[in-house]
Amino acid sequence: LNAFTGTQFVESTIPRAIAEGVEFESAYAVTSDLRLNAGLTYADTYYPNNAANRNALSSGNLYLLPGKRLSYAPMWSGVLGLDYRHPINDQLKGFATLDVKYNSDYQVGSDEDPNKLQKAYGLVDATIGVATTDGKYKLTFWATNLFDQFYKQAACNG
């Protein structure tokens, strides 16, 4: 475990971590122009609350980790995508995509500080464009995080 305290990195070896779960993925061609894809993951990840883990993490601000979920590991995550492609004429084709990603709550810190909890959120990305049928030229407009959803990528004390 590599934990950042705000002024330094603290490295610790954790004797045991558990990661179990299931994942579902699917892709479906609705028509020759429209394709859908979806995925859903359930991940039960945690540091067992056993003597070895408690002893290894007894000093510093990591003592709360035994029995808790791993950092950056949402219990649920999912994706849904749409991909539409359609000829405009003999030389051009239009296309559009929409992708939605969801994550349930997870910690972005290594010390179980409640201020470092990232609440569940969803992100939407989209593209629209036109391309030559031979693929030689393409004009694409895209947006990532289309609705400007705030989410934490990291957090530290300080």
C-alpha positions in Angstrom: 0.0 0.0 0.0 1.4 3.4 -1.0 -0.5 6.1 1.0 0.1 9.8 0.6 -0.2 11.9 3.8 -0.1 15.3 2.2 3.7 15.7 2.8 5.1 12.2 2.2 4.4 8.8 0.9 4.0 6.0 3.5 4.5 2.5 2.2 3.1 -0.5 4.0 2.8 -4.2 3.3 -0.6 -5.6 4.0 -0.5 -9.4 4.5 -3.9 -10.1 3.1 -6.5 -8.6 0.8 -9.6 -10.2 -0.7 -11.1 -9.5 -4.1 -14.1 -11.4 -5.3 -16.9 -10.6 -7.6 -18.7 -11.1 -10.9 -18.8 -9.3 -14.2 -21.3 -9.2 -17.0 -20.6 -8.0 -20.5 -22.8 -7.9 -23.6 -22.9 -6.5 -27.1 -25.9 -6.4 -29.3 -26.4 -5.3 -32.9 -29.9 -3.8 -32.9 -29.7 -3.0 -36.6 -26.9 -2.9 -39.1 -26.4 0.8 -38.1 -27.0 0.6 -34.3 -25.0 -1.3 -31.8 -25.3 -1.5 -28.0 -22.9 -2.6 -25.4 -23.2 -3.0 -21.6 -21.2 -4.1 -18.7 -21.8 -4.5 -15.0 -19.3 -5.4 -12.3 -19.8 -6.4 -8.6 -16.5 -6.4 -6.8 -16.3 -7.3 -3.1 -12.8 -6.1 -2.2 -11.5 -5.7 1.4 -8.7 -6.1 3.8 -9.7 -8.9 6.2 -9.9 -7.8 9.8 -7.4 -10.4 11.1 -4.5 -10.2 13.5 -1.8 -10.1 10.7 -3.5 -7.1 9.0 -4.1 -5.3 12.3 -0.5 -5.7 13.4 0.8 -4.6 10.0 -1.4 -1.5 10.0 -1.3 -0.6 13.7 0.9 2.5 13.3 0.1 5.8 11.6 -3.2 6.6 10.1 -3.9 3.2 8.4 -5.2 1.4 11.5 -8.8 1.7 10.2 -8.2 -0.4 7.1 -8.6 -3.9 8.4 -12.2 -4.9 7.6 -12.7 -2.1 5.1 -12.9 -2.0 1.3 -9.8 -1.4 -0.8 -9.3 2.2 -2.0 -10.4 3.0 -5.5 -12.6 -0.1 -5.6 -16.3 0.6 -6.0 -18.6 -2.2 -5.1 -20.7 -1.6 -8.3 -19.6 -0.2 -11.6 -21.3 -0.3 -15.0 -21.1 0.9 -18.5 -23.6 1.4 -21.3 -22.7 2.4 -24.8 -24.5 3.2 -28.1 -22.8 3.3 -31.5 -24.7 4.5 -34.5 -23.3 4.6 -38.0 -25.3 5.4 -41.2 -24.4 6.3 -44.8 -25.1 9.9 -45.8 -24.3 9.3 -49.5 -21.9 7.2 -51.6 -18.8 9.0 -50.2 -19.8 10.0 -46.6 -21.1 8.3 -43.5 -22.3 9.8 -40.3 -21.7 8.4 -36.8 -22.5 9.1 -33.2 -21.6 7.4 -29.9 -22.9 7.8 -26.4 -21.2 6.2 -23.4 -22.3 6.2 -19.8 -20.2 5.0 -16.9 -21.4 4.6 -13.3 -19.4 3.9 -10.1 -20.8 3.4 -6.6 -19.1 5.0 -3.5 -15.4 4.3 -3.0 -12.5 5.7 -1.0 -9.8 7.8 -2.8 -7.6 7.9 0.3 -5.8 5.1 2.1 -6.8 6.0 5.6 -10.6 5.8 5.6 -10.9 9.5 6.1 -14.6 10.3 5.5 -13.6 13.5 3.6 -11.9 11.2 1.1 -15.0 9.2 0.3 -16.1 9.6 -3.4 -19.9 9.4 -3.6 -21.5 7.4 -6.4 -21.5 9.2 -9.7 -22.0 8.8 -13.4 -20.1 10.2 -16.4 -21.4 10.7 -20.0 -19.1 10.9 -23.0 -20.4 11.5 -26.6 -19.1 11.9 -30.2 -20.7 12.9 -33.4 -19.0 13.1 -36.8 -18.8 12.4 -40.5 -16.2 10.3 -42.3 -15.4 9.3 -45.9 -16.6 5.8 -46.6 -13.0 4.7 -47.3 -12.0 5.9 -43.8 -9.3 8.3 -45.2 -10.9 11.5 -43.7 -12.9 12.0 -40.6 -14.3 15.0 -38.7 -15.3 14.3 -35.1 -16.7 16.4 -32.3 -16.5 14.8 -28.9 -17.2 15.6 -25.3 -15.9 13.8 -22.2 -17.7 14.2 -18.9 -20.5 16.0 -20.9 -22.4 17.2 -17.9 -19.3 18.4 -16.0 -19.8 15.9 -13.1 -17.4 16.6 -10.2 -15.6 13.5 -8.8 -12.4 13.0 -6.8 -9.4 11.3 -8.4 -7.2 11.7 -5.3 -7.4 13.2 -1.9 -4.8 13.8 0.8 -4.4 15.4 4.2 -3.0 18.8 4.3 
